[in-house]
Structure formats: structure tokens, C-alpha cells
């Protein structure tokens, strides 16, 4: 029915970067699809479930941690519990680099 207002507290930014998922002592590659100061959407082959605590690293740039809140066909939505200020700073820096490239 009509356009629904996005109820997220923080705007999302498409940031297609390679990352590393840390989960239960294992590490595996993932792709960060989008990110906000409150969470991220990653694509991963891991067998994770909603409620699991994970951390995601964008090598040499950012590390964030939180809980998986949704899982839809190899895409996990993560609600951040650690690193919100670092994520905000990363987004500002990343967007600044993108505007210089265009």
C-alpha cells in the first residue's frame, strides 16, 4: 500500500567491499553489501542463524560486531553492538573518497 517510510534510525549506504566474518572461532570471507551506523548486510556462505554473535572486519579499515537479526538466502542482517562510532567515521571517509572519484 503506497510508499512506506523507512523506519531505520540510520541511513544505509551501499558499500560493496570484501570482508572477513569471525564466528565461533572461525574466519571466512564475506561481502559487505551495505552498512549503516546501526548495522550491516553481508553475504556469506557460513551456517549462521539469527541471534548469533559475529564480528565483521573490512581488512585494514574497520571492525564491527553484533547479532544476526535476519537471514535471507546467504545474506545476514547484523545489528551492531560494538563499533558504532567507528562505523560512522568509516562511512564518512568512504563517502568522501567516492565523491572524489566521480
C-alpha positions as CSV (number, residue, x, y, z in Angstrom):
1,X,0.0,0.0,0.0
2,X,1.7,3.2,-1.1
3,X,5.2,4.1,-0.1
4,X,6.1,3.1,3.4
5,X,8.5,5.3,5.4
6,X,11.9,3.6,6.2
7,X,11.9,3.3,10.0
8,X,15.6,2.8,10.4
9,X,17.5,5.1,12.8
10,X,20.5,5.4,10.5
11,X,20.7,5.7,6.7
12,X,22.1,2.8,4.8
13,X,25.0,3.1,2.3
14,X,25.8,0.6,-0.4
15,X,29.4,-0.3,0.3
16,X,30.4,-3.3,-1.8
17,X,33.6,-4.4,-0.1
18,X,35.2,-7.7,0.7
19,X,35.2,-8.6,4.4
20,X,36.0,-11.3,6.9
21,X,33.4,-12.8,9.1
22,X,34.6,-14.0,12.6
23,X,32.2,-16.5,14.1
24,X,32.7,-19.1,16.9
25,X,36.5,-19.1,16.5
26,X,36.4,-19.4,12.7
27,X,37.0,-16.9,10.0
28,X,35.6,-16.9,6.5
29,X,35.2,-14.5,3.6
30,X,32.1,-12.4,3.2
31,X,30.9,-9.5,1.1
32,X,29.6,-6.3,2.9
33,X,26.6,-5.2,0.8
34,X,25.6,-2.2,2.8
35,X,26.3,-0.6,6.1
36,X,24.9,2.0,8.5
37,X,25.9,3.2,11.9
38,X,23.4,0.6,13.3
39,X,24.1,-2.4,11.3
40,X,25.3,-4.1,8.1
41,X,24.1,-6.5,5.4
42,X,26.6,-9.2,4.5
43,X,26.6,-12.0,2.0
44,X,28.3,-15.2,3.5
45,X,28.3,-18.9,2.9
46,X,28.5,-19.6,6.7
47,X,25.9,-21.5,8.6
48,X,24.9,-18.7,10.9
49,X,21.5,-18.1,12.4
50,X,19.5,-15.1,13.9
51,X,20.7,-14.4,17.4
52,X,24.3,-15.5,16.8
53,X,27.0,-13.0,17.8
54,X,29.5,-12.3,15.0
55,X,32.1,-9.7,14.0
56,X,32.9,-8.5,10.6
57,X,36.2,-7.0,9.5
58,X,36.9,-4.9,6.4
59,X,40.7,-5.5,6.4
60,X,42.8,-2.5,7.4
61,X,39.7,-0.3,7.5
62,X,37.0,-1.4,10.1
63,X,35.9,-4.0,12.6
64,X,32.4,-4.2,13.9
65,X,30.4,-6.7,16.0
66,X,26.8,-7.5,16.6
67,X,24.0,-10.0,16.4
68,X,22.5,-11.6,13.4
69,X,18.9,-10.3,13.3
70,X,17.8,-11.8,9.9
71,X,19.0,-14.3,7.4
72,X,17.7,-14.3,3.8
73,X,19.4,-16.7,1.3
74,X,23.1,-16.2,2.2
75,X,22.5,-12.6,3.3
76,X,22.7,-11.8,7.0
77,X,21.4,-8.6,8.6
78,X,23.6,-7.7,11.6
79,X,22.6,-5.2,14.3
80,X,25.7,-3.6,15.7
81,X,26.5,-3.9,19.4
82,X,30.1,-2.7,19.1
83,X,31.9,-0.2,16.9
84,X,29.1,2.3,16.0
85,X,31.3,5.4,16.2
86,X,34.0,3.6,14.1
87,X,31.4,2.7,11.5
88,X,30.1,6.2,11.3
89,X,33.7,7.5,10.8
90,X,34.3,4.8,8.2
91,X,31.1,5.8,6.3
92,X,32.1,9.5,6.2
93,X,35.6,8.6,5.0
94,X,34.3,6.1,2.4
95,X,31.7,8.5,1.0
96,X,34.3,11.3,0.8
97,X,36.5,9.0,-1.3
98,X,33.6,8.1,-3.5
99,X,32.7,11.7,-4.2
100,X,36.3,12.4,-5.2
101,X,36.3,9.5,-7.7
102,X,33.2,10.7,-9.5
